[in-house]
Amino acid sequence: MDIGEFSAMAESAVAAREVIIAFVHCQITYSGRAEAFLGRGDRVLLIKADSTVIIHQPEGSNPINYMRPGSAVTFEKVDQHVMMHVMNSGDKSFLDVEIFRVYDVASRKLEDGQKQDLAGSERDMSDHIRDNPTLIGNDFHPISREEQTDVGFIDVFGHDKQGHFVVVECKRITASLMAVDQLRRYVERVKQIKGTQVVTGVLAAPSITPNARDMLESYGFRYAHVQPPMRLERWHRDQKKIFEY
């Protein structure tokens, strides 16, 4: 693409809040938290709708340069090349990209209002236990999840067949001493609120440290082995692959 044509097209796309991706030959000067210069080479230039600017080299996952959202992006034709000036007043950083050749470029208005669905969180665990109460015990009956107290949120709150209250604390990773202490605080608070001395504490996690298990048992609580529900996982990590048979 002609350099002058690229300058006009990019300026128009930035004003229209379009996403721009360009394959360019350029050199880069950065000034801000540090000073940096990168000599001429082929790079991928990405300008997002919120004026985030990201520049990648042909290899590697990390950008070689990055400017935060809300940057001011302008273009200036100088002789046979284009200067792209990027300024972010928030962190007082400046990026000058001197573009000598444009191999290819595209711009488009993109719409995406979705948020990433993270699977295997403690919220997923508490939902999983609520829907599958036998993970905690055959006589466990969940009443609510994320029950609020003045010392925090109880992940799953319920009772057993004898009517005794049960407090379940969920951890998506190995349960530690801190998790046991957190469960203890919840159990003690429920005893005060409900006016009873019989409250069962259960720590649900995929694993537990030996010290945490000892402390758990010293309080009269118990451990339930529960794996976070990896509902988005393509296969179970422990599942054999076809070439392993």
Secondary structure as the mmCIF struct_conf table of DSSP 4:
data_model
#
loop_
_struct_conf.conf_type_id
_struct_conf.id
_struct_conf.beg_label_comp_id
_struct_conf.beg_label_asym_id
_struct_conf.beg_label_seq_id
_struct_conf.end_label_comp_id
_struct_conf.end_label_asym_id
_struct_conf.end_label_seq_id
HELX_RH_AL_P HELX_RH_AL_P1 ILE A 3 ALA A 15
TURN_TY1_P TURN_TY1_P1 ALA A 16 ARG A 17
STRN STRN1 VAL A 19 SER A 31
BEND BEND1 GLY A 32 ALA A 34
STRN STRN2 GLU A 35 ILE A 47
TURN_TY1_P TURN_TY1_P2 ALA A 49 ASP A 50
STRN STRN3 VAL A 53 HIS A 56
BEND BEND2 PRO A 58 GLU A 59
BEND BEND3 SER A 61 ASN A 62
BEND BEND4 ILE A 64 ILE A 64
STRN STRN4 ASN A 65 MET A 67
TURN_TY1_P TURN_TY1_P3 PRO A 69 GLY A 70
STRN STRN5 ALA A 72 VAL A 78
TURN_TY1_P TURN_TY1_P4 ASP A 79 GLN A 80
STRN STRN6 HIS A 81 ASN A 88
TURN_TY1_P TURN_TY1_P5 SER A 89 LYS A 92
STRN STRN7 SER A 93 ARG A 108
BEND BEND5 GLY A 120 GLY A 120
HELX_RH_AL_P HELX_RH_AL_P2 GLU A 122 ASP A 131
HELX_RH_3T_P HELX_RH_3T_P1 PRO A 133 LEU A 135
TURN_TY1_P TURN_TY1_P6 ILE A 136 ILE A 136
TURN_TY1_P TURN_TY1_P7 ASN A 138 ASP A 139
STRN STRN8 HIS A 141 THR A 149
TURN_TY1_P TURN_TY1_P8 ASP A 150 VAL A 151
STRN STRN9 GLY A 152 HIS A 159
TURN_TY1_P TURN_TY1_P9 LYS A 161 GLN A 162
STRN STRN10 PHE A 165 CYS A 170
BEND BEND6 ARG A 172 ILE A 173
STRN STRN11 ALA A 175 ALA A 175
HELX_RH_AL_P HELX_RH_AL_P3 LEU A 177 LYS A 194
TURN_TY1_P TURN_TY1_P10 GLY A 195 GLY A 195
BEND BEND7 GLN A 197 GLN A 197
STRN STRN12 VAL A 199 ALA A 205
BEND BEND8 PRO A 206 PRO A 206
STRN STRN13 ILE A 208 ILE A 208
HELX_RH_AL_P HELX_RH_AL_P4 PRO A 210 SER A 218
TURN_TY1_P TURN_TY1_P11 TYR A 219 GLY A 220
STRN STRN14 ARG A 222 HIS A 225
TURN_TY1_P TURN_TY1_P12 ARG A 231 LEU A 232
BEND BEND9 ARG A 234 TRP A 235
TURN_TY1_P TURN_TY1_P13 ARG A 237 ASP A 238
BEND BEND10 GLN A 239 GLN A 239
HELX_LH_PP_P HELX_LH_PP_P1 LYS A 240 LYS A 241
HELX_RH_3T_P HELX_RH_3T_P2 ILE A 242 GLU A 244
#
